């Protein structure tokens, strides 16, 4: 009578499960990185806009008839 390869099949199934879990983890990491990159780009754009607005306000606050001594 032929012997069953239960342990071999079990190991192969376990390896396939671990591979699938690792791929899923990689997809999640990639998705999180994409989201964080977009957020950082938006934040940097907002910061640039705010700094531009502040510099415009400062230039408007300075009097044009300032005395030079």
Buried (B, 14 or more C-beta within 10 A) or exposed (E): EEEEEEEEEEEEEEEEEEEEEEEEEEEEEEEEEEEEEEEEEEEEEEEEEEEEEEEEEEEEEEEEEEEEE
